[in-house]
Amino acid sequence: MILISYISKILDSIGINYYHSDDKRYKCTCIRVSSSKDLYTFITNSLNLFKNGYEYDYDTRMGIISGFTDAEGSVQKNNILLTQKDKHTLSLLKNLCNKNNIKTDDIYEHGRVHRMRISTEIK
């Protein structure tokens, strides 16, 4: 419950509307954002600050990574697969992952989009 409170405070502070829902399959509480587009815009703006040399602390980087993977990722073969039209956005996210010692594969093209896999073995 501490993590849910922490994430709720973060979403409140950036003005993102959300709600809690119980997931009976996994016996957990989920936080769902009302507008994925608003969250995506916030995360993209945060990535642009990173690109311009702004240094985030570990927790902030993890928040950006987890928010982006929630909005743009899917789980495949024990990895998180991110798909994005803009290769540069994935490059910025890869840099954030590297700073937090999260293993990623190289970014590759798949049709008209770019993809990157993130390891689910996060320490």
Summary of the structure (lengths in Angstrom):
residues: 123
radius of gyration: 14.6
end to end distance: 20.7
largest distance: 42.2
contacts: 308
relative contact order: 0.12
helix: 46%
strand: 27%
